[in-house]
Amino acid sequence: MKRKIIEDVLSKISISPTCLDMGWRWRVTELGNYGNTFALSFQRPDTNSGQIGTGYGREWFVSNDASEKFIIMTAWLAIELILKHEAMEALHYDEIRILDPHKSLEELSYPNAKTSNKNLKRTLIEQV
């Protein structure tokens, strides 16, 4: 499927009127004979600074023979994943973010982490 066709389909998708208006923007990247990818950017508070800025979702692959329905449903998955990610960041219990999608594999697997990095374990213990 040609980039222009994908851009046209994505341009017809809106997320409004709603409290979810986050300044959504689609970006399509051509991969030659392989197909295309698209990603979604949006405005949100930075996870560390709290400053409003642009966030980016992951790239989603679209083959050259993808249908319009495939593009729309994949766009939905892109939106859904971003909303879930942002909700995980926003959920706090006793002022602590307990579902942090930015944690490393070692941090997520603590205390059962298979790492010899004593500094990481000490840092994690200090955070608890």
N, C-alpha and C positions, 0 to 999 in steps of 0.2 A: 504494500500500500504506500502510495506516495506521501511524502511529508505534508504537502498542501492539503490533502484530503484529511489526514489526521488532525492537522491544525483547525480545519473547518469543523470537524466533528467536536473537538474539544471546545472550540469557541462558542458552541451552542449550549454548553453545560453551564448552569448557574447554581449558586448556592445562596439563594436569597428569596424573599426577604427573611432574614433570620439573625439570631445572635451569633451565628457562625460565620458572619462576613469577616474574613480574615485577610482580605486583599489577595485572593487566590490568583495565581498566574501560571499558565502552562508553558513548558519549554519542550520542543520536539527536537531530537537529534537524529540525523540520518546515519545509518550503518551500512550504506551501500546496498549490495545484493542481499544482505542478511535481514534487513528490515529497519526498524526505527526504535528509539526509546522515547519515552516522555517522562517528565518529572513535574512536580507541582511545588511552587514556592508560595509563601504566605507570611503574613506579619504576625509576630508573637513576641512575648518578653523573653529575652535571653535567659537560659537556664542558670547562668552564673551571676550576671550583672543585673538582670531585671530590666535592662534597657530594651525598648521596642526595636526590633530589627527584622531582617528577612531570614526565615528558616526555609530549608529545602527538604523535600521528601526524597525517597530513593528513586532510582531510574526503573521504569517499567518497560519491558520489551513488547513490541508489537511486530509480528511477522508481516511480510509483504502481502500475504493472502488473508489478513485479519478482516473480519466483518465490522460494520458500524456498531453492532451490538457488543462485540468483543471490546472495542475501544471504550464504549460507554461503561461497561461493567468493570473494566480494568481501571478506568478513571474513578469509579466508585470505590474500588479497593484502595487506591492511592489516597483518596479523601478520608476514608474510614481509618486507615492506618495512622495518618497524621493526627486525627482527632483522638484516637486511643493513646497515642504517644503523648500528646499534650495533656490529656486527662491524667495519665500516670504521673506526669511531672507535677500536676496541680494538686493531687491528693496528698494531704498531710495528716498524720496522726500525732497528736501532742506536739505539734509544730515541727515534725520530722517527715521529710519525704520518704515514704516507705516503698513506693513502686517506681524506682528511678531507672528509666530506660538507658541512662548514660553510664551505668556502672559497668566495670570490666567483667570479664568471665570469672576472674579470680574473686572479685568482690561479690558477685552473685552466688558463687559456690561456697563462700565462707560459711561455716568453719570447716567445711570438708574440702577446702581447696588443696589441690595437689601441686603445691608450689614450695620451693625451698627459700623463697624470699621472706626472710624474717622481718624485714622492714615493712613489707606489705601487711603481714599479720599484725605487727605491732600497731600500725596506722589504723587498721580495721578495729582492733580492740579499743584503741583510744576513741574511736568514733562512737562506740556503743555506750 
